[in-house]
């Protein structure tokens, strides 16, 4: 293998999935479509609001999730997967299968 | 670790892959078979010995990797995937594909 490790595809993917809660946030969006902040709070038992906010921002910066304002008075936002994010379904599915059998 | 055991299969898998370097360590073992500590040090550019030691211990405790003594004078150990660990190839492959395309 000639590629330098920090640039290897697995490292790049691991950098996104390698933070606690990110895989579960993506799973929520894959299973249920666009979600509001409160939906994640309700579904991901034990996640603190500051942690959730931090993770959503990180996923936005990685181009996996996008934030959309769907109402302006009062302003309401929802989060959805980008095309790049939807393409993570194979990884999340493989994680789910492995975890169900061996985790 | 006093953290509550996450109950969903994706969380359990993410706890293993969700630490920096673990996915790359598993990839090394999938690609090359049993490896010695030094082999990982050489292949994973930038990993500190204490970090590598910590990650290998974590993967052993998770039942993904096992340590085997293959020579007693002087003692030499190598690390190999358990059956449970080999079954992670689907996840690692999906991570590699996604990272190559979108990462």
N, CA and C atoms of all chains as a GROMACS GRO file, in nm:
protein
  618
    1UNK      N    1   0.085  -0.121   0.000
    1UNK     CA    2   0.000   0.000   0.000
    1UNK      C    3   0.088   0.125   0.000
    2UNK      N    4   0.068   0.208  -0.099
    2UNK     CA    5   0.156   0.325  -0.109
    2UNK      C    6   0.094   0.451  -0.048
    3UNK      N    7  -0.038   0.448  -0.023
    3UNK     CA    8  -0.100   0.572   0.025
    3UNK      C    9  -0.062   0.600   0.170
    4UNK      N   10  -0.049   0.725   0.202
    4UNK     CA   11  -0.017   0.763   0.339
    4UNK      C   12  -0.141   0.748   0.424
    5UNK      N   13  -0.123   0.700   0.547
    5UNK     CA   14  -0.239   0.663   0.624
    5UNK      C   15  -0.340   0.771   0.657
    6UNK      N   16  -0.298   0.892   0.693
    6UNK     CA   17  -0.399   0.993   0.725
    6UNK      C   18  -0.493   1.019   0.608
    7UNK      N   19  -0.449   0.981   0.484
    7UNK     CA   20  -0.530   1.005   0.366
    7UNK      C   21  -0.609   0.883   0.323
    8UNK      N   22  -0.592   0.770   0.391
    8UNK     CA   23  -0.659   0.649   0.345
    8UNK      C   24  -0.809   0.658   0.367
    9UNK      N   25  -0.886   0.597   0.273
    9UNK     CA   26  -1.032   0.609   0.276
    9UNK      C   27  -1.094   0.563   0.407
   10UNK      N   28  -1.037   0.457   0.465
   10UNK     CA   29  -1.093   0.407   0.591
   10UNK      C   30  -1.074   0.509   0.703
   11UNK      N   31  -0.956   0.574   0.705
   11UNK     CA   32  -0.932   0.677   0.808
   11UNK      C   33  -1.031   0.791   0.794
   12UNK      N   34  -1.056   0.830   0.668
   12UNK     CA   35  -1.147   0.944   0.648
   12UNK      C   36  -1.288   0.910   0.695
   13UNK      N   37  -1.331   0.788   0.668
   13UNK     CA   38  -1.463   0.746   0.714
   13UNK      C   39  -1.465   0.732   0.866
   14UNK      N   40  -1.358   0.674   0.920
   14UNK     CA   41  -1.351   0.654   1.065
   14UNK      C   42  -1.352   0.787   1.139
   15UNK      N   43  -1.297   0.890   1.076
   15UNK     CA   44  -1.297   1.021   1.142
   15UNK      C   45  -1.440   1.072   1.164
   16UNK      N   46  -1.531   1.036   1.074
   16UNK     CA   47  -1.670   1.078   1.087
   16UNK      C   48  -1.747   0.987   1.184
   17UNK      N   49  -1.733   0.857   1.162
   17UNK     CA   50  -1.806   0.762   1.247
   17UNK      C   51  -1.738   0.742   1.382
   18UNK      N   52  -1.615   0.791   1.392
   18UNK     CA   53  -1.536   0.768   1.512
   18UNK      C   54  -1.565   0.861   1.627
   19UNK      N   55  -1.675   0.929   1.624
   19UNK     CA   56  -1.715   1.012   1.738
   19UNK      C   57  -1.847   0.957   1.790
   20UNK      N   58  -1.854   0.942   1.920
   20UNK     CA   59  -1.973   0.885   1.981
   20UNK      C   60  -2.099   0.957   1.933
   21UNK      N   61  -2.203   0.886   1.903
   21UNK     CA   62  -2.337   0.932   1.862
   21UNK      C   63  -2.351   0.957   1.712
   22UNK      N   64  -2.243   0.979   1.640
   22UNK     CA   65  -2.262   1.015   1.499
   22UNK      C   66  -2.332   0.904   1.420
   23UNK      N   67  -2.292   0.779   1.444
   23UNK     CA   68  -2.356   0.668   1.371
   23UNK      C   69  -2.506   0.662   1.404
   24UNK      N   70  -2.541   0.688   1.530
   24UNK     CA   71  -2.683   0.683   1.568
   24UNK      C   72  -2.762   0.798   1.507
   25UNK      N   73  -2.700   0.914   1.495
   25UNK     CA   74  -2.768   1.029   1.433
   25UNK      C   75  -2.797   0.997   1.286
   26UNK      N   76  -2.698   0.940   1.217
   26UNK     CA   77  -2.717   0.904   1.076
   26UNK      C   78  -2.824   0.795   1.064
   27UNK      N   79  -2.822   0.700   1.154
   27UNK     CA   80  -2.923   0.594   1.154
   27UNK      C   81  -3.065   0.651   1.168
   28UNK      N   82  -3.082   0.748   1.261
   28UNK     CA   83  -3.212   0.814   1.277
   28UNK      C   84  -3.260   0.876   1.147
   29UNK      N   85  -3.168   0.943   1.077
   29UNK     CA   86  -3.205   1.010   0.952
   29UNK      C   87  -3.233   0.910   0.840
   30UNK      N   88  -3.160   0.800   0.838
   30UNK     CA   89  -3.185   0.696   0.738
   30UNK      C   90  -3.321   0.630   0.762
   31UNK      N   91  -3.354   0.608   0.890
   31UNK     CA   92  -3.478   0.536   0.922
   31UNK      C   93  -3.602   0.624   0.912
   32UNK      N   94  -3.587   0.754   0.945
   32UNK     CA   95  -3.706   0.838   0.960
   32UNK      C   96  -3.711   0.960   0.870
   33UNK      N   97  -3.609   0.986   0.791
   33UNK     CA   98  -3.608   1.107   0.708
   33UNK      C   99  -3.578   1.230   0.793
   34UNK      N  100  -3.605   1.351   0.741
   34UNK     CA  101  -3.569   1.474   0.810
   34UNK      C  102  -3.616   1.478   0.955
   35UNK      N  103  -3.530   1.525   1.042
   35UNK     CA  104  -3.556   1.531   1.186
   35UNK      C  105  -3.524   1.668   1.242
   36UNK      N  106  -3.601   1.709   1.343
   36UNK     CA  107  -3.568   1.832   1.414
   36UNK      C  108  -3.479   1.799   1.534
   37UNK      N  109  -3.417   1.902   1.587
   37UNK     CA  110  -3.328   1.885   1.702
   37UNK      C  111  -3.397   1.803   1.811
   38UNK      N  112  -3.522   1.841   1.840
   38UNK     CA  113  -3.595   1.774   1.948
   38UNK      C  114  -3.618   1.625   1.920
   39UNK      N  115  -3.637   1.592   1.792
   39UNK     CA  116  -3.656   1.450   1.756
   39UNK      C  117  -3.534   1.367   1.795
   40UNK      N  118  -3.415   1.423   1.767
   40UNK     CA  119  -3.293   1.351   1.805
   40UNK      C  120  -3.284   1.338   1.957
   41UNK      N  121  -3.312   1.448   2.027
   41UNK     CA  122  -3.307   1.447   2.173
   41UNK      C  123  -3.396   1.338   2.230
   42UNK      N  124  -3.517   1.324   2.172
   42UNK     CA  125  -3.611   1.223   2.220
   42UNK      C  126  -3.563   1.082   2.189
   43UNK      N  127  -3.506   1.064   2.069
   43UNK     CA  128  -3.473   0.929   2.023
   43UNK      C  129  -3.342   0.878   2.082
   44UNK      N  130  -3.245   0.967   2.100
   44UNK     CA  131  -3.113   0.924   2.145
   44UNK      C  132  -3.102   0.943   2.296
   45UNK      N  133  -3.148   0.845   2.367
   45UNK     CA  134  -3.155   0.853   2.512
   45UNK      C  135  -3.017   0.877   2.574
   46UNK      N  136  -3.007   0.982   2.653
   46UNK     CA  137  -2.883   1.007   2.723
   46UNK      C  138  -2.792   1.109   2.657
   47UNK      N  139  -2.829   1.159   2.538
   47UNK     CA  140  -2.742   1.256   2.472
   47UNK      C  141  -2.773   1.397   2.528
   48UNK      N  142  -2.668   1.469   2.566
   48UNK     CA  143  -2.685   1.605   2.618
   48UNK      C  144  -2.702   1.702   2.500
   49UNK      N  145  -2.783   1.809   2.519
   49UNK     CA  146  -2.807   1.904   2.410
   49UNK      C  147  -2.679   1.963   2.350
   50UNK      N  148  -2.580   1.995   2.433
   50UNK     CA  149  -2.456   2.052   2.379
   50UNK      C  150  -2.381   1.949   2.294
   51UNK      N  151  -2.385   1.824   2.337
   51UNK     CA  152  -2.322   1.716   2.260
   51UNK      C  153  -2.394   1.698   2.127
   52UNK      N  154  -2.527   1.695   2.130
   52UNK     CA  155  -2.605   1.679   2.008
   52UNK      C  156  -2.576   1.793   1.910
   53UNK      N  157  -2.574   1.914   1.962
   53UNK     CA  158  -2.548   2.031   1.879
   53UNK      C  159  -2.409   2.022   1.815
   54UNK      N  160  -2.311   1.982   1.894
   54UNK     CA  161  -2.174   1.964   1.847
   54UNK      C  162  -2.166   1.858   1.736
   55UNK      N  163  -2.233   1.747   1.756
   55UNK     CA  164  -2.228   1.638   1.657
   55UNK      C  165  -2.298   1.677   1.526
   56UNK      N  166  -2.412   1.746   1.537
   56UNK     CA  167  -2.484   1.789   1.416
   56UNK      C  168  -2.398   1.887   1.337
   57UNK      N  169  -2.330   1.977   1.408
   57UNK     CA  170  -2.242   2.073   1.342
   57UNK      C  171  -2.128   2.000   1.270
   58UNK      N  172  -2.070   1.902   1.338
   58UNK     CA  173  -1.961   1.825   1.278
   58UNK      C  174  -2.009   1.751   1.152
   59UNK      N  175  -2.127   1.694   1.159
   59UNK     CA  176  -2.180   1.621   1.042
   59UNK      C  177  -2.214   1.716   0.928
   60UNK      N  178  -2.257   1.839   0.962
   60UNK     CA  179  -2.279   1.940   0.859
   60UNK      C  180  -2.147   1.977   0.792
   61UNK      N  181  -2.044   2.000   0.875
   61UNK     CA  182  -1.913   2.037   0.821
   61UNK      C  183  -1.852   1.926   0.736
   62UNK      N  184  -1.886   1.802   0.766
   62UNK     CA  185  -1.836   1.690   0.686
   62UNK      C  186  -1.918   1.669   0.560
   63UNK      N  187  -2.026   1.745   0.544
   63UNK     CA  188  -2.109   1.732   0.424
   63UNK      C  189  -2.200   1.610   0.426
   64UNK      N  190  -2.224   1.554   0.545
   64UNK     CA  191  -2.307   1.435   0.557
   64UNK      C  192  -2.453   1.474   0.583
   65UNK      N  193  -2.470   1.584   0.658
   65UNK     CA  194  -2.602   1.632   0.699
   65UNK      C  195  -2.617   1.777   0.654
   66UNK      N  196  -2.739   1.817   0.616
   66UNK     CA  197  -2.762   1.960   0.595
   66UNK      C  198  -2.879   2.009   0.678
   67UNK      N  199  -2.869   2.136   0.716
   67UNK     CA  200  -2.970   2.198   0.802
   67UNK      C  201  -3.056   2.284   0.712
   68UNK      N  202  -3.187   2.270   0.727
   68UNK     CA  203  -3.278   2.346   0.643
   68UNK      C  204  -3.381   2.418   0.727
   69UNK      N  205  -3.400   2.547   0.699
   69UNK     CA  206  -3.505   2.623   0.767
   69UNK      C  207  -3.636   2.593   0.693
   70UNK      N  208  -3.735   2.541   0.762
   70UNK     CA  209  -3.860   2.509   0.692
   70UNK      C  210  -3.974   2.598   0.735
   71UNK      N  211  -3.948   2.689   0.831
   71UNK     CA  212  -4.051   2.784   0.873
   71UNK      C  213  -3.977   2.906   0.925
   72UNK      N  214  -4.022   3.025   0.890
   72UNK     CA  215  -3.947   3.144   0.933
   72UNK      C  216  -4.009   3.215   1.052
   73UNK      N  217  -4.142   3.204   1.073
   73UNK     CA  218  -4.206   3.269   1.188
   73UNK      C  219  -4.286   3.170   1.268
   74UNK      N  220  -4.232   3.122   1.377
   74UNK     CA  221  -4.094   3.137   1.426
   74UNK      C  222  -3.999   3.050   1.344
   75UNK      N  223  -3.870   3.080   1.348
   75UNK     CA  224  -3.776   3.001   1.269
   75UNK      C  225  -3.767   2.856   1.319
   76UNK      N  226  -3.783   2.764   1.227
   76UNK     CA  227  -3.769   2.623   1.263
   76UNK      C  228  -3.679   2.554   1.161
   77UNK      N  229  -3.589   2.474   1.214
   77UNK     CA  230  -3.493   2.407   1.126
   77UNK      C  231  -3.508   2.256   1.137
   78UNK      N  232  -3.477   2.188   1.029
   78UNK     CA  233  -3.469   2.042   1.036
   78UNK      C  234  -3.339   1.998   0.970
   79UNK      N  235  -3.300   1.877   1.003
   79UNK     CA  236  -3.175   1.822   0.952
   79UNK      C  237  -3.207   1.708   0.858
   80UNK      N  238  -3.137   1.703   0.746
   80UNK     CA  239  -3.155   1.590   0.655
   80UNK      C  240  -3.021   1.542   0.600
   81UNK      N  241  -3.020   1.422   0.549
   81UNK     CA  242  -2.896   1.367   0.491
   81UNK      C  243  -2.873   1.429   0.354
   82UNK      N  244  -2.748   1.458   0.323
   82UNK     CA  245  -2.711   1.493   0.186
   82UNK      C  246  -2.702   1.363   0.107
   83UNK      N  247  -2.674   1.373  -0.022
   83UNK     CA  248  -2.656   1.252  -0.102
   83UNK      C  249  -2.539   1.170  -0.046
   84UNK      N  250  -2.431   1.241  -0.016
   84UNK     CA  251  -2.313   1.177   0.044
   84UNK      C  252  -2.350   1.103   0.174
   85UNK      N  253  -2.437   1.165   0.254
   85UNK     CA  254  -2.479   1.104   0.379
   85UNK      C  255  -2.566   0.980   0.357
   86UNK      N  256  -2.658   0.989   0.259
   86UNK     CA  257  -2.744   0.873   0.230
   86UNK      C  258  -2.660   0.753   0.188
   87UNK      N  259  -2.548   0.781   0.123
   87UNK     CA  260  -2.462   0.672   0.076
   87UNK      C  261  -2.390   0.600   0.190
   88UNK      N  262  -2.410   0.648   0.313
   88UNK     CA  263  -2.352   0.578   0.427
   88UNK      C  264  -2.440   0.460   0.472
   89UNK      N  265  -2.553   0.441   0.406
   89UNK     CA  266  -2.645   0.338   0.453
   89UNK      C  267  -2.582   0.198   0.452
   90UNK      N  268  -2.491   0.173   0.356
   90UNK     CA  269  -2.424   0.042   0.352
   90UNK      C  270  -2.339   0.018   0.475
   91UNK      N  271  -2.270   0.123   0.519
   91UNK     CA  272  -2.186   0.110   0.639
   91UNK      C  273  -2.273   0.089   0.762
   92UNK      N  274  -2.375   0.174   0.775
   92UNK     CA  275  -2.462   0.167   0.893
   92UNK      C  276  -2.533   0.031   0.898
   93UNK      N  277  -2.576  -0.018   0.781
   93UNK     CA  278  -2.641  -0.150   0.775
   93UNK      C  279  -2.546  -0.261   0.818
   94UNK      N  280  -2.420  -0.252   0.772
   94UNK     CA  281  -2.321  -0.354   0.810
   94UNK      C  282  -2.290  -0.346   0.960
   95UNK      N  283  -2.287  -0.225   1.014
   95UNK     CA  284  -2.264  -0.208   1.158
   95UNK      C  285  -2.380  -0.267   1.238
   96UNK      N  286  -2.502  -0.245   1.188
   96UNK     CA  287  -2.619  -0.296   1.257
   96UNK      C  288  -2.617  -0.450   1.259
   97UNK      N  289  -2.589  -0.510   1.141
   97UNK     CA  290  -2.587  -0.656   1.132
   97UNK      C  291  -2.482  -0.718   1.225
   98UNK      N  292  -2.363  -0.659   1.220
   98UNK     CA  293  -2.254  -0.712   1.303
   98UNK      C  294  -2.287  -0.697   1.451
   99UNK      N  295  -2.336  -0.579   1.488
   99UNK     CA  296  -2.367  -0.552   1.628
   99UNK      C  297  -2.477  -0.644   1.680
  100UNK      N  298  -2.576  -0.674   1.593
  100UNK     CA  299  -2.686  -0.761   1.635
  100UNK      C  300  -2.636  -0.903   1.662
  101UNK      N  301  -2.535  -0.944   1.584
  101UNK     CA  302  -2.486  -1.081   1.594
  101UNK      C  303  -2.372  -1.096   1.695
  102UNK      N  304  -2.283  -0.997   1.699
  102UNK     CA  305  -2.160  -1.013   1.778
  102UNK      C  306  -2.138  -0.905   1.884
  103UNK      N  307  -2.208  -0.793   1.872
  103UNK     CA  308  -2.176  -0.675   1.955
  103UNK      C  309  -2.203  -0.698   2.103
  104UNK      N  310  -1.448   0.112   3.290
  104UNK     CA  311  -1.543   0.203   3.224
  104UNK      C  312  -1.678   0.192   3.294
  105UNK      N  313  -1.734   0.304   3.341
  105UNK     CA  314  -1.861   0.298   3.412
  105UNK      C  315  -1.978   0.333   3.320
  106UNK      N  316  -1.946   0.363   3.195
  106UNK     CA  317  -2.049   0.403   3.099
  106UNK      C  318  -2.154   0.293   3.084
  107UNK      N  319  -2.279   0.336   3.072
  107UNK     CA  320  -2.388   0.243   3.053
  107UNK      C  321  -2.372   0.168   2.921
  108UNK      N  322  -2.403   0.040   2.918
  108UNK     CA  323  -2.391  -0.037   2.795
  108UNK      C  324  -2.500   0.005   2.696
  109UNK      N  325  -2.461   0.057   2.579
  109UNK     CA  326  -2.564   0.095   2.484
  109UNK      C  327  -2.636  -0.031   2.434
  110UNK      N  328  -2.765  -0.021   2.416
  110UNK     CA  329  -2.841  -0.140   2.384
  110UNK      C  330  -2.858  -0.162   2.235
  111UNK      N  331  -2.847  -0.057   2.155
  111UNK     CA  332  -2.874  -0.078   2.013
  111UNK      C  333  -2.749  -0.131   1.943
  112UNK      N  334  -2.768  -0.222   1.846
  112UNK     CA  335  -2.655  -0.288   1.780
  112UNK      C  336  -2.558  -0.190   1.716
  113UNK      N  337  -2.612  -0.081   1.660
  113UNK     CA  338  -2.524   0.017   1.596
  113UNK      C  339  -2.436   0.085   1.700
  114UNK      N  340  -2.493   0.117   1.816
  114UNK     CA  341  -2.413   0.179   1.922
  114UNK      C  342  -2.300   0.087   1.966
  115UNK      N  343  -2.332  -0.041   1.978
  115UNK     CA  344  -2.230  -0.135   2.026
  115UNK      C  345  -2.114  -0.145   1.926
  116UNK      N  346  -2.148  -0.145   1.797
  116UNK     CA  347  -2.043  -0.149   1.695
  116UNK      C  348  -1.966  -0.018   1.693
  117UNK      N  349  -2.039   0.093   1.706
  117UNK     CA  350  -1.974   0.224   1.703
  117UNK      C  351  -1.878   0.242   1.820
  118UNK      N  352  -1.909   0.176   1.933
  118UNK     CA  353  -1.818   0.188   2.048
  118UNK      C  354  -1.681   0.129   2.016
  119UNK      N  355  -1.678   0.026   1.932
  119UNK     CA  356  -1.551  -0.036   1.894
  119UNK      C  357  -1.482   0.044   1.784
  120UNK      N  358  -1.557   0.077   1.680
  120UNK     CA  359  -1.496   0.150   1.568
  120UNK      C  360  -1.482   0.298   1.598
  121UNK      N  361  -1.550   0.342   1.705
  121UNK     CA  362  -1.554   0.485   1.735
  121UNK      C  363  -1.432   0.537   1.810
  122UNK      N  364  -1.325   0.466   1.810
  122UNK     CA  365  -1.201   0.516   1.869
  122UNK      C  366  -1.098   0.522   1.758
  123UNK      N  367  -1.028   0.633   1.753
  123UNK     CA  368  -0.930   0.654   1.648
  123UNK      C  369  -0.834   0.536   1.639
  124UNK      N  370  -0.802   0.491   1.520
  124UNK     CA  371  -0.708   0.384   1.486
  124UNK      C  372  -0.767   0.244   1.488
  125UNK      N  373  -0.878   0.222   1.557
  125UNK     CA  374  -0.924   0.083   1.566
  125UNK      C  375  -0.961   0.028   1.427
  126UNK      N  376  -1.029   0.107   1.344
  126UNK     CA  377  -1.066   0.057   1.211
  126UNK      C  378  -0.940   0.024   1.129
  127UNK      N  379  -0.836   0.106   1.143
  127UNK     CA  380  -0.714   0.081   1.067
  127UNK      C  381  -0.640  -0.044   1.118
  128UNK      N  382  -0.645  -0.067   1.248
  128UNK     CA  383  -0.581  -0.188   1.303
  128UNK      C  384  -0.652  -0.312   1.248
  129UNK      N  385  -0.785  -0.310   1.246
  129UNK     CA  386  -0.862  -0.424   1.194
  129UNK      C  387  -0.834  -0.441   1.044
  130UNK      N  388  -0.824  -0.331   0.973
  130UNK     CA  389  -0.794  -0.336   0.829
  130UNK      C  390  -0.658  -0.403   0.805
  131UNK      N  391  -0.557  -0.366   0.885
  131UNK     CA  392  -0.424  -0.430   0.874
  131UNK      C  393  -0.434  -0.581   0.889
  132UNK      N  394  -0.511  -0.625   0.988
  132UNK     CA  395  -0.524  -0.768   1.015
  132UNK      C  396  -0.604  -0.840   0.907
  133UNK      N  397  -0.704  -0.772   0.852
  133UNK     CA  398  -0.782  -0.831   0.742
  133UNK      C  399  -0.695  -0.845   0.617
  134UNK      N  400  -0.613  -0.743   0.591
  134UNK     CA  401  -0.532  -0.742   0.469
  134UNK      C  402  -0.410  -0.834   0.477
  135UNK      N  403  -0.349  -0.843   0.596
  135UNK     CA  404  -0.220  -0.910   0.605
  135UNK      C  405  -0.214  -1.031   0.697
  136UNK      N  406  -0.322  -1.064   0.768
  136UNK     CA  407  -0.316  -1.174   0.862
  136UNK      C  408  -0.244  -1.133   0.990
  137UNK      N  409  -0.203  -1.232   1.073
  137UNK     CA  410  -0.143  -1.202   1.203
  137UNK      C  411  -0.028  -1.101   1.194
  138UNK      N  412  -0.025  -1.009   1.288
  138UNK     CA  413   0.074  -0.902   1.291
  138UNK      C  414   0.136  -0.890   1.429
  139UNK      N  415   0.262  -0.850   1.432
  139UNK     CA  416   0.327  -0.821   1.559
  139UNK      C  417   0.313  -0.671   1.590
  140UNK      N  418   0.337  -0.638   1.714
  140UNK     CA  419   0.326  -0.498   1.756
  140UNK      C  420   0.403  -0.406   1.661
  141UNK      N  421   0.526  -0.447   1.629
  141UNK     CA  422   0.610  -0.364   1.543
  141UNK      C  423   0.552  -0.346   1.402
  142UNK      N  424   0.484  -0.448   1.353
  142UNK     CA  425   0.422  -0.437   1.221
  142UNK      C  426   0.318  -0.325   1.218
  143UNK      N  427   0.238  -0.317   1.325
  143UNK     CA  428   0.139  -0.209   1.332
  143UNK      C  429   0.209  -0.074   1.339
  144UNK      N  430   0.312  -0.065   1.424
  144UNK     CA  431   0.388   0.059   1.440
  144UNK      C  432   0.439   0.108   1.305
  145UNK      N  433   0.490   0.015   1.225
  145UNK     CA  434   0.545   0.050   1.094
  145UNK      C  435   0.435   0.093   0.997
  146UNK      N  436   0.322   0.022   1.002
  146UNK     CA  437   0.217   0.045   0.901
  146UNK      C  438   0.131   0.167   0.933
  147UNK      N  439   0.107   0.191   1.060
  147UNK     CA  440   0.017   0.300   1.098
  147UNK      C  441   0.099   0.423   1.133
  148UNK      N  442   0.133   0.496   1.031
  148UNK     CA  443   0.220   0.611   1.046
  148UNK      C  444   0.160   0.714   1.143
  149UNK      N  445   0.236   0.746   1.246
  149UNK     CA  446   0.190   0.850   1.338
  149UNK      C  447   0.128   0.797   1.466
  150UNK      N  448   0.111   0.665   1.477
  150UNK     CA  449   0.051   0.613   1.600
  150UNK      C  450   0.160   0.599   1.708
  151UNK      N  451   0.132   0.648   1.828
  151UNK     CA  452   0.228   0.637   1.939
  151UNK      C  453   0.216   0.498   2.001
  152UNK      N  454   0.330   0.443   2.050
  152UNK     CA  455   0.327   0.309   2.108
  152UNK      C  456   0.224   0.292   2.221
  153UNK      N  457   0.210   0.393   2.305
  153UNK     CA  458   0.111   0.379   2.415
  153UNK      C  459  -0.031   0.374   2.359
  154UNK      N  460  -0.057   0.452   2.256
  154UNK     CA  461  -0.188   0.452   2.192
  154UNK      C  462  -0.215   0.316   2.127
  155UNK      N  463  -0.115   0.264   2.055
  155UNK     CA  464  -0.130   0.134   1.989
  155UNK      C  465  -0.156   0.025   2.092
  156UNK      N  466  -0.081   0.028   2.201
  156UNK     CA  467  -0.097  -0.070   2.307
  156UNK      C  468  -0.237  -0.063   2.367
  157UNK      N  469  -0.283   0.059   2.390
  157UNK     CA  470  -0.417   0.082   2.444
  157UNK      C  471  -0.525   0.029   2.350
  158UNK      N  472  -0.511   0.056   2.220
  158UNK     CA  473  -0.612   0.013   2.123
  158UNK      C  474  -0.615  -0.139   2.108
  159UNK      N  475  -0.496  -0.202   2.108
  159UNK     CA  476  -0.490  -0.348   2.096
  159UNK      C  477  -0.556  -0.413   2.218
  160UNK      N  478  -0.532  -0.353   2.335
  160UNK     CA  479  -0.592  -0.406   2.457
  160UNK      C  480  -0.745  -0.395   2.449
  161UNK      N  481  -0.793  -0.280   2.402
  161UNK     CA  482  -0.936  -0.257   2.388
  161UNK      C  483  -1.000  -0.357   2.291
  162UNK      N  484  -0.929  -0.382   2.180
  162UNK     CA  485  -0.983  -0.477   2.081
  162UNK      C  486  -0.980  -0.620   2.134
  163UNK      N  487  -0.881  -0.651   2.218
  163UNK     CA  488  -0.879  -0.782   2.283
  163UNK      C  489  -0.997  -0.796   2.378
  164UNK      N  490  -1.020  -0.690   2.457
  164UNK     CA  491  -1.130  -0.694   2.554
  164UNK      C  492  -1.266  -0.703   2.484
  165UNK      N  493  -1.275  -0.648   2.365
  165UNK     CA  494  -1.400  -0.655   2.289
  165UNK      C  495  -1.416  -0.788   2.218
  166UNK      N  496  -1.313  -0.872   2.225
  166UNK     CA  497  -1.322  -1.003   2.159
  166UNK      C  498  -1.302  -0.998   2.009
  167UNK      N  499  -1.245  -0.889   1.958
  167UNK     CA  500  -1.224  -0.872   1.814
  167UNK      C  501  -1.086  -0.925   1.775
  168UNK      N  502  -0.991  -0.909   1.864
  168UNK     CA  503  -0.851  -0.946   1.838
  168UNK      C  504  -0.805  -1.040   1.949
  169UNK      N  505  -0.719  -1.136   1.916
  169UNK     CA  506  -0.656  -1.213   2.023
  169UNK      C  507  -0.504  -1.210   2.010
  170UNK      N  508  -0.439  -1.216   2.125
  170UNK     CA  509  -0.294  -1.210   2.133
  170UNK      C  510  -0.243  -1.351   2.153
  171UNK      N  511  -0.143  -1.388   2.074
  171UNK     CA  512  -0.092  -1.524   2.082
  171UNK      C  513   0.059  -1.522   2.095
  172UNK      N  514   0.110  -1.598   2.190
  172UNK     CA  515   0.254  -1.613   2.204
  172UNK      C  516   0.300  -1.717   2.102
  173UNK      N  517   0.390  -1.682   2.014
  173UNK     CA  518   0.430  -1.780   1.914
  173UNK      C  519   0.575  -1.824   1.931
  174UNK      N  520   0.643  -1.764   2.031
  174UNK     CA  521   0.779  -1.807   2.061
  174UNK      C  522   0.802  -1.775   2.207
  175UNK      N  523   0.865  -1.866   2.281
  175UNK     CA  524   0.881  -1.840   2.424
  175UNK      C  525   1.021  -1.791   2.462
  176UNK      N  526   1.124  -1.823   2.384
  176UNK     CA  527   1.261  -1.778   2.416
  176UNK      C  528   1.323  -1.709   2.297
  177UNK      N  529   1.321  -1.578   2.290
  177UNK     CA  530   1.254  -1.484   2.382
  177UNK      C  531   1.104  -1.481   2.353
  178UNK      N  532   1.024  -1.437   2.448
  178UNK     CA  533   0.879  -1.436   2.424
  178UNK      C  534   0.841  -1.340   2.313
  179UNK      N  535   0.764  -1.390   2.218
  179UNK     CA  536   0.716  -1.305   2.108
  179UNK      C  537   0.566  -1.329   2.090
  180UNK      N  538   0.496  -1.218   2.071
  180UNK     CA  539   0.351  -1.228   2.058
  180UNK      C  540   0.306  -1.173   1.925
  181UNK      N  541   0.197  -1.227   1.875
  181UNK     CA  542   0.137  -1.167   1.757
  181UNK      C  543  -0.013  -1.153   1.782
  182UNK      N  544  -0.074  -1.066   1.704
  182UNK     CA  545  -0.216  -1.038   1.719
  182UNK      C  546  -0.289  -1.091   1.597
  183UNK      N  547  -0.405  -1.152   1.620
  183UNK     CA  548  -0.485  -1.199   1.507
  183UNK      C  549  -0.633  -1.172   1.534
  184UNK      N  550  -0.709  -1.172   1.428
  184UNK     CA  551  -0.853  -1.150   1.443
  184UNK      C  552  -0.919  -1.278   1.494
  185UNK      N  553  -1.016  -1.260   1.582
  185UNK     CA  554  -1.102  -1.372   1.620
  185UNK      C  555  -1.205  -1.389   1.507
  186UNK      N  556  -1.290  -1.489   1.521
  186UNK     CA  557  -1.395  -1.507   1.421
  186UNK      C  558  -1.486  -1.384   1.419
  187UNK      N  559  -1.520  -1.338   1.537
  187UNK     CA  560  -1.600  -1.215   1.552
  187UNK      C  561  -1.534  -1.096   1.482
  188UNK      N  562  -1.402  -1.086   1.494
  188UNK     CA  563  -1.328  -0.978   1.430
  188UNK      C  564  -1.328  -0.989   1.278
  189UNK      N  565  -1.308  -1.112   1.229
  189UNK     CA  566  -1.309  -1.132   1.083
  189UNK      C  567  -1.442  -1.093   1.022
  190UNK      N  568  -1.549  -1.110   1.100
  190UNK     CA  569  -1.682  -1.076   1.049
  190UNK      C  570  -1.702  -0.925   1.036
  191UNK      N  571  -1.604  -0.847   1.077
  191UNK     CA  572  -1.613  -0.702   1.058
  191UNK      C  573  -1.572  -0.661   0.916
  192UNK      N  574  -1.532  -0.757   0.835
  192UNK     CA  575  -1.481  -0.720   0.702
  192UNK      C  576  -1.585  -0.646   0.618
  193UNK      N  577  -1.713  -0.681   0.636
  193UNK     CA  578  -1.818  -0.612   0.561
  193UNK      C  579  -1.825  -0.465   0.596
  194UNK      N  580  -1.810  -0.434   0.723
  194UNK     CA  581  -1.814  -0.294   0.769
  194UNK      C  582  -1.692  -0.220   0.716
  195UNK      N  583  -1.575  -0.280   0.734
  195UNK     CA  584  -1.451  -0.215   0.692
  195UNK      C  585  -1.452  -0.193   0.540
  196UNK      N  586  -1.502  -0.291   0.466
  196UNK     CA  587  -1.512  -0.277   0.320
  196UNK      C  588  -1.606  -0.163   0.282
  197UNK      N  589  -1.720  -0.153   0.349
  197UNK     CA  590  -1.816  -0.046   0.320
  197UNK      C  591  -1.756   0.091   0.356
  198UNK      N  592  -1.678   0.096   0.464
  198UNK     CA  593  -1.612   0.221   0.504
  198UNK      C  594  -1.508   0.262   0.398
  199UNK      N  595  -1.437   0.163   0.347
  199UNK     CA  596  -1.334   0.190   0.248
  199UNK      C  597  -1.399   0.244   0.119
  200UNK      N  598  -1.507   0.178   0.075
  200UNK     CA  599  -1.574   0.222  -0.048
  200UNK      C  600  -1.628   0.364  -0.035
  201UNK      N  601  -1.695   0.389   0.075
  201UNK     CA  602  -1.754   0.522   0.095
  201UNK      C  603  -1.644   0.628   0.103
  202UNK      N  604  -1.539   0.600   0.180
  202UNK     CA  605  -1.430   0.696   0.196
  202UNK      C  606  -1.359   0.726   0.064
  203UNK      N  607  -1.346   0.623  -0.020
  203UNK     CA  608  -1.279   0.642  -0.150
  203UNK      C  609  -1.362   0.733  -0.239
  204UNK      N  610  -1.494   0.724  -0.226
  204UNK     CA  611  -1.582   0.800  -0.314
  204UNK      C  612  -1.617   0.937  -0.257
  205UNK      N  613  -1.640   0.943  -0.127
  205UNK     CA  614  -1.695   1.066  -0.068
  205UNK      C  615  -1.612   1.126   0.044
  206UNK      N  616  -1.519   1.048   0.099
  206UNK     CA  617  -1.451   1.092   0.222
  206UNK      C  618  -1.360   1.212   0.200
   0.00000   0.00000   0.00000
